[in-house]
Amino acid sequence: MRSAGAPFAPLAVVRYARLSLLVFLILQASDGLITYGAVSVFGIQAEGNPLVASWMLIAGPGAALFGAKLLACGCAAILHGCGAHRGLAAVTLFYLLAVVAPWLHTLATM
């Protein structure tokens, strides 16, 4: 609950913040599905994150990817809840350019 003197965020800021979170969640789900497909075809070496690849060996690809994506989405929700909307937008843009776009390029050239 807000204190009596605290102003409300402008509607445009709220929409921008929610859009950033929504795009981040969609990118996480997309990356998880693409990675799961690639791991199914090419093996665990298709996963670029050595920590997630290690967890894939322990728990299996589905559980490891689900856990990693759940953690990332939880962290994004914390950023959103704390009002770090520019930070979340920056992470979302980075994730799009550094993670999802290369996957899409790789799939398009196969």
N, C-alpha and C positions, 0 to 999 in steps of 0.2 A: 504494500500500500504506500502511496506517495504521501510525503508530508504536506501540510497545508499550503506552504508557499512554493512548492516545487512545480515548475511549469511542465505541461505535457509536451511530448515530442511532436513536431509538426507531422502531418499525415504523410508528406513526401518522404520524410526520414524513415518512418515506420515501414512504408512500402519498400523503400530501397533496402532496408535491413532484412525484411522478410524475403525479398527477392534474392539477396545474397545467400541467405541460409538455404532457401529452396534450391538454388542452382548448385550450391555445394553438395547438398544431399543427393541430388540427381547425378552429379559427377561421381560421387562415391559409389552409388549403386551401379552406374555404368562401368566404372573401372573394376568393381568387384566381379560383375558378370563377364566382362571381357577377359579379365585375368583368369577366372575360373575356366573359361573356355580354352584359353591358351595353355593353361596348366594341364588340362585334360588331353590336349593334342600333343604338346611338346614336352610335358613333364615339369617338374618343379623348377628347373632352370629358367623357365619363362618368367618367374617372379623375380623382379629386380631388387627387392628389399630383402637382404639376408636374414633379418629378424623374422619376417613373415615366412620366408622360405624354411627357416628352422622350425617354426611352429607348424608348417605344413607337414613336415616329416613326423612331428610328434602327434598332432591332432587330426591331420588330414587337411586337404585343400579347402573344403567347404567351411569347416569350423574355423580354421585359421583366418580365412578371408572374412568371414562373418564377424569374428572378433575384432580384426583390424579395422574394418569399416564401422563397426559399432563404436569403437573407441574414437575414431576420427569424427564421427557424427556427434558423439557426446562432447568432444572438445569444441566442435563448432557451436553446439547449443550453449555451452558455457560462454564462449566469446559473444554470442548473440545476446545472451542474458545479461552479460556485464556491460553491454553497450559498445563493444569493440567492433563496430560495424565496418569501419574502414579496414581494419586488420582482417576481418573475415572476408571482405571483398578482395583484398590483396591475396590472401591464401587461396581463394576460389579461382582467381585469375591465374595464379601460378600453377595450380593443380590442372586447370584446363590446358595451359600451354606446355607444361612439363610432363604431364602424365597421360591425360586422355588423348590429346592431339597426336602424340607419337604412336599410341596404340591404334588410333583410327588410320593414321598414315600407313602403318605396317599392315593392317588388315586390307586397306585399299590396294596395296601393291602386291598382294598375294595372288 
